[in-house]
Amino acid sequence: MRVHIGTDHAGFELKEQIVAHLAEQGHEVVDHGAHDYDSLDDYPPFCFEAAEAVVADPGSLGVVIGGSGNGEQMAANRVKGVRAALVWNDATARLAREHNNANVVAVGARQHSVEECFALVDAFLETPFSEDERHQRRIGLMDDYEEEHRR
């Protein structure tokens, strides 16, 4: 699977480790930065780029990383067609895919160990969308609102 990844300085070291981890598993990882550690960089451009790439690349998924993952999730969700989920345990990672068909996962590098982050990302990537009608209906309601700004 192709995985688009992006982070700022807060997730830079973790991103490098996740890229290697995913490559070892046979995933094709596209790194949207940061490519160098810069303590003054801003996360939105990296998250926008990774999220835009997911939308433009059907069948791919994305990973955005920050200190908490909160802002990164918010930035990714600004991209039309993205459903980014902040995950903090196995259940939230799996349910984001299974029930919400999330296409981007956000993790907080300062909130988890490296091994925990690997497990969260792995759970997200390996879980398929259930395609259950009630979940598809709910996603459709969000898509309609995004498209037409109506309830």
Order of alpha helices (4+ residues) and beta strands (2+ residues): beta-alpha-beta-alpha-beta-alpha-beta-alpha-beta-alpha-alpha
